[in-house]
Amino acid sequence: MTEADAHLLIVDDDERIRGLLQKFLIRNGFLVSAARDAAHARRLLEGLDFDLVVLDVMMPGEDGVSLTRSLRETRATPILLLTARSETEDRIAGLEAGADDYLAKPFEPKELLLRINAILRRMPETRPADAAPKLLTLGEVRYDIERGEMWRGDEMVRLTATEAQLMRIFSACPGEPITRARLVEDLGRDKGQAQERAVDVQITRLRRKLESDPKQPRYLQTVRGAGYMLAPD
């Protein structure tokens, strides 16, 4: 997916910021809708499909983290959180709720653009219907490498953009441990301990979708001193 196809939803209670972001992103080739709060965003999401949501955390009424957690119950649309809070714990809370990335205010518009494009690049490409599937079996779960799809029985498992990218990374080398530092790099994140902790959060979330007992993972294993490893049947 490229910015030429992407429809973004901006959710921010500050009318000035909302307008500036909308104009900037439209100038950079996106189709952009805007919502003033969580309730307005829900109404738009009921009627339209969006490729990515840019969501302010601090809003009156329902905040951005709560809205993220709620949206993750029914959809895998990528979510980028905008937050004035710089503490690691607050960023982790957003990722645990299901966000794909976060950006602390104040920020440069160009950095927002780079992060949006990075998230969109992680989204699975649509494959032709007759493409020969390559499947990994992970207990009750099947992962189609070609399509970037995960299935449990007849039901598709919704993956966020980051989770989909992690599965592509792991499925390219099953049975091979991958360090946290390499995962950070392959996800297009800045290097550092905070980002490695963020990867740990994403792994925890992915295990909930893969494992029958996420606390004792069988298929997405921790390899002491070496990182994480996907171990299909």
PLY file of the C-alpha trace (Angstrom):
ply
format ascii 1.0
element vertex 233
property float x
property float y
property float z
element edge 232
property int vertex1
property int vertex2
end_header
0.00 0.00 0.00
1.18 3.54 -0.71
-0.02 6.95 0.39
-1.77 7.33 -2.97
-4.39 4.74 -1.90
-4.58 5.47 1.80
-7.55 7.01 3.60
-6.55 8.36 7.02
-8.70 9.33 9.98
-7.37 12.12 12.24
-8.90 12.20 15.73
-8.00 15.24 17.87
-10.12 17.54 20.04
-7.92 20.55 19.17
-9.53 22.10 16.09
-6.37 23.97 15.06
-4.13 20.89 15.23
-6.78 18.78 13.53
-7.03 21.23 10.64
-3.27 21.63 10.25
-2.69 17.87 10.17
-5.50 17.36 7.69
-4.13 19.99 5.30
-0.55 18.73 5.62
-1.46 15.10 4.93
-3.74 16.00 2.02
-0.83 17.94 0.48
1.22 14.77 0.79
-1.22 12.68 -1.23
-3.56 11.16 1.37
-7.32 11.14 1.54
-8.04 12.48 5.03
-11.12 12.61 7.26
-11.17 14.20 10.71
-13.05 13.62 13.96
-13.24 15.91 17.00
-13.54 13.17 19.65
-13.94 9.43 20.18
-17.72 9.46 19.66
-17.34 11.30 16.34
-14.60 8.85 15.31
-16.85 5.87 16.06
-19.59 7.27 13.80
-17.13 7.74 10.93
-15.66 4.26 11.43
-19.12 2.71 11.26
-19.64 4.01 7.74
-16.16 4.14 6.22
-13.09 1.93 5.96
-9.83 3.64 6.89
-6.27 2.48 6.24
-4.85 4.16 9.35
-6.07 6.16 12.36
-3.97 9.00 13.82
-5.35 9.34 17.33
-4.67 11.87 20.09
-4.42 10.27 23.53
-5.54 13.18 25.71
-9.14 13.98 24.76
-12.18 14.91 26.87
-14.56 12.02 27.45
-13.16 8.76 26.12
-9.38 9.02 25.74
-7.28 7.66 22.90
-5.96 4.61 24.75
-9.48 3.51 25.70
-10.69 4.02 22.12
-7.71 2.04 20.81
-8.49 -0.86 23.14
-12.14 -0.84 22.05
-11.34 -0.71 18.32
-8.95 -3.64 18.65
-11.87 -5.86 19.68
-13.35 -5.68 16.18
-10.75 -4.38 13.71
-7.05 -4.43 12.87
-6.83 -0.93 11.32
-3.38 0.50 12.12
-3.39 3.12 14.90
-0.74 5.79 15.50
-1.09 7.52 18.87
-0.18 11.15 19.42
0.68 11.83 23.06
2.01 14.71 25.11
3.23 12.16 27.64
6.82 11.06 27.15
7.09 8.54 29.98
7.90 5.02 28.83
5.03 3.57 30.90
2.48 5.67 29.04
3.86 4.64 25.66
3.79 0.99 26.71
0.16 1.40 27.83
-0.74 2.59 24.34
1.02 -0.34 22.71
-0.61 -2.78 25.10
-4.00 -1.34 24.13
-3.23 -2.22 20.51
-1.55 0.82 18.95
1.02 0.17 16.21
3.21 3.17 17.01
3.24 6.43 18.96
4.62 9.91 18.47
5.22 12.35 21.34
4.09 15.96 21.05
5.46 18.31 19.94
6.61 16.65 16.73
7.78 17.62 13.29
5.13 17.01 10.59
7.77 15.27 8.47
8.33 12.70 11.22
4.59 12.03 11.38
4.62 11.50 7.60
7.56 9.07 7.84
5.90 7.06 10.60
2.59 6.86 8.71
4.34 5.61 5.58
6.35 3.09 7.62
3.15 1.66 9.15
1.43 1.46 5.77
4.41 -0.42 4.32
3.96 -3.08 7.01
0.42 -3.87 5.87
0.07 -7.20 4.03
-0.12 -6.91 0.26
-3.26 -8.23 -1.39
-2.44 -11.46 -3.23
-4.18 -12.93 -6.29
-6.88 -15.44 -5.38
-5.08 -18.25 -7.18
-1.69 -17.62 -5.55
-0.25 -20.88 -4.26
-0.45 -20.75 -0.46
2.50 -21.49 1.75
1.24 -22.45 5.18
2.80 -22.74 8.60
0.91 -24.86 11.11
1.01 -23.64 14.70
-1.30 -25.97 16.59
-4.85 -24.85 15.86
-3.55 -21.83 13.97
-2.57 -21.70 10.29
-0.47 -18.87 8.89
-0.55 -18.23 5.14
2.86 -16.76 4.32
1.89 -15.60 0.83
-1.24 -13.75 1.93
-0.03 -12.66 5.36
-3.19 -14.16 6.87
-3.68 -16.08 10.11
-6.56 -18.51 10.58
-7.94 -20.43 13.55
-10.27 -23.02 12.08
-12.59 -21.18 9.67
-12.11 -17.81 11.35
-9.48 -15.30 10.30
-7.42 -13.92 13.19
-7.18 -10.15 12.96
-3.57 -8.92 12.98
-2.50 -5.33 13.44
0.03 -3.93 10.97
2.87 -4.49 13.45
1.73 -8.03 14.26
1.50 -8.81 10.55
5.03 -7.51 10.04
6.33 -9.59 12.95
4.76 -12.72 11.47
6.41 -11.99 8.11
9.78 -11.58 9.84
9.44 -14.80 11.85
7.96 -16.88 9.02
10.91 -16.01 6.78
13.20 -17.98 9.09
11.19 -20.45 11.21
13.23 -22.21 13.87
15.83 -19.42 13.89
16.10 -17.08 16.91
15.84 -13.38 16.10
17.26 -10.79 18.49
15.14 -7.97 19.85
17.56 -5.48 18.29
17.04 -7.02 14.84
13.26 -7.00 15.30
13.42 -3.29 16.18
15.46 -2.66 13.03
13.23 -4.77 10.76
10.14 -2.99 12.10
11.66 0.32 11.06
11.89 1.68 14.60
14.61 3.80 16.19
17.19 1.75 18.07
17.18 1.76 21.85
16.09 -0.06 24.99
12.65 1.58 25.01
11.93 0.24 21.52
13.12 -3.23 22.54
10.64 -3.09 25.43
7.97 -2.06 22.93
8.81 -5.15 20.87
8.31 -7.26 24.00
4.82 -5.80 24.32
4.01 -6.61 20.69
5.28 -10.18 21.16
3.02 -10.58 24.20
0.02 -9.42 22.17
0.89 -11.71 19.27
1.20 -14.68 21.60
-2.37 -14.12 22.78
-3.48 -14.77 19.21
-1.11 -17.68 18.56
-0.92 -19.67 21.75
-3.45 -21.72 23.72
-1.48 -20.72 26.84
0.37 -17.42 26.16
2.17 -17.65 29.53
3.80 -20.91 28.41
4.35 -20.27 24.69
4.88 -23.27 22.44
5.11 -21.63 19.02
6.51 -18.13 19.63
9.29 -18.98 22.01
11.74 -16.93 24.02
15.28 -18.16 23.46
17.41 -17.05 26.39
20.21 -14.78 25.27
19.15 -14.99 21.61
15.74 -13.35 21.30
12.50 -14.84 19.97
11.84 -17.77 17.63
8.83 -19.04 15.71
8.64 -22.85 16.06
5.90 -24.26 13.79
4.76 -27.89 13.90
0 1
1 2
2 3
3 4
4 5
5 6
6 7
7 8
8 9
9 10
10 11
11 12
12 13
13 14
14 15
15 16
16 17
17 18
18 19
19 20
20 21
21 22
22 23
23 24
24 25
25 26
26 27
27 28
28 29
29 30
30 31
31 32
32 33
33 34
34 35
35 36
36 37
37 38
38 39
39 40
40 41
41 42
42 43
43 44
44 45
45 46
46 47
47 48
48 49
49 50
50 51
51 52
52 53
53 54
54 55
55 56
56 57
57 58
58 59
59 60
60 61
61 62
62 63
63 64
64 65
65 66
66 67
67 68
68 69
69 70
70 71
71 72
72 73
73 74
74 75
75 76
76 77
77 78
78 79
79 80
80 81
81 82
82 83
83 84
84 85
85 86
86 87
87 88
88 89
89 90
90 91
91 92
92 93
93 94
94 95
95 96
96 97
97 98
98 99
99 100
100 101
101 102
102 103
103 104
104 105
105 106
106 107
107 108
108 109
109 110
110 111
111 112
112 113
113 114
114 115
115 116
116 117
117 118
118 119
119 120
120 121
121 122
122 123
123 124
124 125
125 126
126 127
127 128
128 129
129 130
130 131
131 132
132 133
133 134
134 135
135 136
136 137
137 138
138 139
139 140
140 141
141 142
142 143
143 144
144 145
145 146
146 147
147 148
148 149
149 150
150 151
151 152
152 153
153 154
154 155
155 156
156 157
157 158
158 159
159 160
160 161
161 162
162 163
163 164
164 165
165 166
166 167
167 168
168 169
169 170
170 171
171 172
172 173
173 174
174 175
175 176
176 177
177 178
178 179
179 180
180 181
181 182
182 183
183 184
184 185
185 186
186 187
187 188
188 189
189 190
190 191
191 192
192 193
193 194
194 195
195 196
196 197
197 198
198 199
199 200
200 201
201 202
202 203
203 204
204 205
205 206
206 207
207 208
208 209
209 210
210 211
211 212
212 213
213 214
214 215
215 216
216 217
217 218
218 219
219 220
220 221
221 222
222 223
223 224
224 225
225 226
226 227
227 228
228 229
229 230
230 231
231 232
